[in-house]
Amino acid sequence: MTHYSRLAGTGGYLPGPPVTNDDLVARGINTSDDWIVTRTGIRARHLAAPGQTSCQMATEAALQALDMAGIAAADLDLIIVATSTPDYIFPSTACLLQGALGNRGATAFDVQAVCSGFVYALSIADKFIRSGTHQKALVVGAETFSRILDWQDRGTCVLFGDGAGAVVLEAAEESGILASALHADGSLVKILSVPGQIAHGQVTGDPFLRMEGQAVFKTAVRVLTEVARECCAAANLAPADLDWLIPHQANIRIIEATGKRMGLVSDKVVVTVDRHGNTSAASVPLALNEAVRDGRIRRGQRVLLEGVGGGFTWGALLFEF
């Protein structure tokens, strides 16, 4: 028997009120609303409260997705969390989420592919279900990037926000996820990284996010276009056959350049970066959840998700909702 997976529910969570660009200026950051908007398209982001964790936000998003899917947490047999900002070194945030939801016995683990993490995790969950070993999966992207930002570096601290997005996948008789493609190039590690660690109870190296903006921009536009076309070809579809493109929400210029290269009009591209900033692994599921819940994405439509992030990692996943 052939097994397939379909998206049964989505959820999202953003912490606290929006923090505008002017709010950042008021906090003493040497920047301006015009500088940020012109270069990135970002007008606001959400920041986790002190003590608020990736797992706590993941739990809120997961409960929404489970409710939409009509599935009890106890019935999940797979939980994957994509995050670069876990609550602990170990156990995994997925295990913490499992405990918070009251599930026992499901396979649970984290995926670390930075901003591509959710696309990686969703692809992995699809393969578990297609194998026939698992029936109901919860996939979450959750990040508290505000904790790894150098708030004196205006080139990076204004770009990111916190949040969580979730999807429930379930086994189905007809194909929902049509194709996926995942890639990485470790030779590009230095253009986007947090080159620090904990050793003997002390932080060693640099514990803050560091980025070579121009190198990331050029690489992101190229690989996102390539992997989108690769994913469409694997499903025997052309980009014109897509109803929606949901790219990683990092920078409006990257989003617009990718859409243009694929020949997609802006009305087919879901954009949340202006209100959420870059929430890393949470950005794609947050945008997906918003478009599902406001009625833009409807059953039967074809949607392409794509992400790109430190590693350097990138990937795309095409599904019929």
C-alpha positions in Angstrom: 0.0 0.0 0.0 1.3 3.4 -0.9 1.2 6.0 1.8 0.9 9.8 1.4 0.8 12.7 3.7 -1.5 15.8 3.7 -1.6 19.0 5.7 -4.5 18.7 8.2 -4.0 21.9 10.3 -1.8 24.9 10.8 -1.1 27.2 13.8 1.0 30.2 14.7 2.1 32.3 17.7 3.8 35.7 17.9 4.9 36.9 21.4 3.8 40.3 22.8 2.9 43.5 20.9 4.7 44.5 17.7 8.0 46.2 18.2 8.3 48.9 15.4 11.4 50.3 13.9 10.8 53.5 15.8 10.6 51.5 19.0 14.1 50.2 18.3 15.4 53.7 17.7 13.8 54.7 21.1 15.8 51.8 22.7 19.0 53.4 21.5 19.8 51.5 18.3 21.6 53.7 15.8 19.1 53.3 12.9 15.9 54.7 11.5 12.6 53.5 10.1 13.5 54.6 6.6 16.9 52.9 6.7 15.3 49.5 7.8 12.3 49.7 5.5 14.3 50.7 2.4 16.8 47.9 2.8 14.6 45.1 4.1 10.9 45.9 4.0 10.6 45.2 7.7 8.4 47.6 9.7 7.9 45.6 12.9 8.7 42.3 14.7 7.7 40.5 17.9 10.2 39.8 20.7 9.8 37.1 23.3 9.4 38.3 26.9 12.1 37.6 29.4 11.8 33.9 30.3 9.6 33.1 27.4 11.0 30.1 25.5 10.9 28.5 22.1 9.1 25.6 23.6 6.4 27.8 25.1 5.7 29.5 21.8 5.9 26.1 20.0 3.2 24.8 22.4 0.8 27.6 21.5 1.3 27.2 17.8 0.9 23.4 18.1 -2.4 23.6 20.0 -3.8 25.7 17.2 -2.7 23.3 14.5 -4.0 20.3 16.4 -7.4 22.0 16.9 -7.7 22.8 13.2 -6.8 19.2 12.3 -9.2 17.7 14.9 -6.4 15.6 16.3 -5.6 15.0 19.9 -2.0 15.4 21.0 -2.0 11.9 22.5 -2.6 10.5 19.0 0.6 12.0 17.5 3.3 9.5 16.7 5.9 12.0 15.4 7.0 15.4 16.7 9.7 17.4 15.0 10.8 20.9 16.0 13.0 23.0 13.7 14.9 25.5 15.8 18.3 27.1 16.2 17.4 28.5 19.6 16.5 25.5 21.7 15.5 25.8 25.4 18.3 23.5 26.4 21.4 22.0 25.0 19.5 18.8 25.6 16.9 17.3 25.8 15.5 18.4 22.4 12.8 21.1 22.3 10.7 18.5 20.6 10.8 16.4 23.8 10.0 19.4 25.9 7.1 20.1 23.6 6.0 16.5 23.8 5.8 16.8 27.6 4.0 20.1 27.4 1.3 18.6 25.1 1.0 15.5 27.3 2.0 13.1 24.6 3.9 9.9 25.5 5.7 7.5 23.1 5.8 9.5 19.9 9.1 9.8 18.0 10.5 13.3 18.9 13.6 15.1 17.8 14.9 18.6 16.7 16.1 19.6 13.3 18.9 22.2 13.0 19.0 23.8 9.5 18.5 27.4 10.7 16.1 29.3 8.4 15.6 26.2 6.2 14.7 24.2 9.2 10.9 24.0 8.8 11.2 22.9 5.2 13.7 20.3 6.2 11.5 19.1 9.0 8.3 18.9 7.0 10.1 16.9 4.3 11.5 14.5 6.9 8.0 14.1 8.4 6.6 13.4 5.0 9.1 10.6 4.4 8.3 9.1 7.8 4.6 9.0 6.8 5.3 7.7 3.3 7.3 4.8 4.8 4.2 3.6 6.6 5.7 3.7 10.0 4.0 6.9 11.2 0.5 8.3 10.8 0.2 11.6 12.5 3.0 14.2 12.7 3.4 17.6 14.3 6.0 19.8 12.7 7.0 23.1 14.4 9.4 25.9 13.6 10.1 27.9 16.8 12.7 30.6 17.4 13.8 33.1 20.1 16.4 34.8 17.9 16.3 37.9 20.0 18.5 36.0 22.5 21.4 35.5 20.0 21.5 39.1 18.5 24.2 41.7 19.1 21.9 44.7 19.8 24.9 47.0 19.0 25.1 45.6 15.4 22.4 47.5 13.5 23.1 45.4 10.4 21.7 42.3 12.0 19.6 43.1 15.2 16.9 45.0 13.2 16.3 42.0 10.9 15.0 39.3 13.3 12.0 38.5 15.5 10.6 35.7 17.6 7.7 33.3 17.1 6.5 29.8 16.2 4.5 28.2 13.5 3.1 24.6 13.3 1.7 22.1 10.9 -0.1 18.8 11.5 0.5 16.1 8.8 -1.5 12.9 8.6 -1.4 9.8 6.4 -3.8 10.0 3.4 -4.8 7.9 0.5 -4.1 10.7 -2.0 -0.9 12.7 -2.3 -0.8 16.0 -0.5 3.0 16.7 -0.5 4.0 16.4 -4.1 7.8 16.9 -4.0 10.6 18.3 -1.9 14.3 19.1 -2.5 16.9 19.8 0.2 20.5 21.0 -0.2 23.4 22.4 1.8 26.9 23.8 1.2 29.2 23.8 4.2 31.9 25.8 2.5 29.7 28.9 3.0 29.5 28.5 6.7 31.2 31.9 7.4 28.6 34.1 5.7 25.9 33.4 8.3 26.7 31.8 11.7 26.8 32.0 15.5 30.4 30.9 16.0 30.2 30.2 19.7 29.6 27.4 22.1 29.5 26.5 25.8 32.7 24.8 27.2 33.5 24.1 30.8 30.6 26.4 31.9 31.8 29.4 29.9 30.8 30.8 26.5 33.7 30.3 24.0 34.0 32.0 20.7 31.3 34.5 19.6 27.8 33.9 20.9 26.1 36.4 18.5 24.7 36.0 15.0 27.1 37.2 12.4 26.3 37.8 8.7 27.9 38.9 5.5 24.8 40.6 4.1 25.7 40.9 0.5 27.0 37.4 0.2 23.9 36.0 1.8 21.6 38.1 -0.5 23.3 36.9 -3.7 23.4 33.3 -2.6 19.8 33.3 -1.3 18.3 34.6 -4.5 20.3 32.1 -6.6 19.6 29.0 -4.6 15.9 29.8 -3.8 15.2 30.2 -7.6 17.1 27.0 -8.4 15.5 24.8 -5.7 12.0 26.1 -6.5 12.4 25.1 -10.1 13.9 21.7 -9.1 10.9 21.0 -6.8 8.4 22.0 -9.5 10.1 19.8 -12.0 10.1 16.8 -9.6 6.3 17.2 -9.4 6.0 17.6 -13.2 4.7 21.2 -12.8 5.8 24.6 -14.0 6.1 27.6 -11.7 3.1 29.0 -13.5 1.0 26.1 -12.1 1.6 27.3 -8.6 -1.2 29.1 -6.7 1.0 30.4 -4.0 4.7 30.8 -3.2 5.7 31.1 0.5 9.4 31.9 0.7 11.5 32.4 3.8 10.7 35.8 5.2 14.1 37.4 5.4 14.2 40.4 3.2 11.6 41.8 0.8 14.3 42.3 -1.8 15.1 38.6 -1.8 11.4 37.7 -1.9 10.7 40.0 -4.8 13.8 38.9 -6.7 12.9 35.2 -6.3 9.3 35.7 -7.4 10.4 37.7 -10.4 12.9 35.1 -11.5 10.1 32.4 -11.3 7.7 34.6 -13.3 5.2 34.8 -10.5 3.1 38.0 -10.0 3.4 39.5 -6.5 -0.3 38.5 -5.8 0.8 34.9 -5.7 3.6 35.5 -3.1 2.7 35.5 0.6 4.6 38.2 2.5 4.8 38.7 6.3 8.3 40.0 6.7 7.0 43.5 7.0 5.2 42.6 10.2 7.2 39.6 11.6 10.8 40.3 10.5 12.9 37.2 10.0 11.8 34.6 12.4 14.2 31.9 11.0 12.6 28.4 11.1 9.3 29.9 12.2 8.9 32.3 9.2 7.5 29.8 6.7 4.9 28.1 8.9 3.9 31.5 10.4 3.2 32.8 6.8 1.5 29.6 5.8 -0.8 29.7 8.9 -1.7 33.4 8.2 -2.6 32.7 4.6 -4.6 29.6 5.5 -6.6 31.3 8.2 -7.4 34.5 6.3 -8.7 32.3 3.4 -6.1 33.0 0.8 -5.0 29.4 0.7 -7.8 27.0 0.0 -8.2 23.3 -0.4 -7.0 22.0 -3.8 -4.5 24.8 -4.3 -0.8 24.2 -5.0 1.6 25.8 -2.6 5.4 26.0 -2.7 7.4 26.6 0.5 11.1 27.4 0.4 13.7 28.3 2.9 17.4 29.4 3.0 19.7 29.8 6.0 23.0 29.4 7.7 24.9 26.2 6.9 24.5 27.2 4.1 21.2 25.3 3.7 18.3 25.6 1.4 15.2 23.7 0.4 11.7 23.7 -1.1 8.5 21.6 -0.6 5.5 21.6 -2.9 2.1 20.5 -1.7 -1.6 20.5 -2.6 -3.6 21.8 0.3 
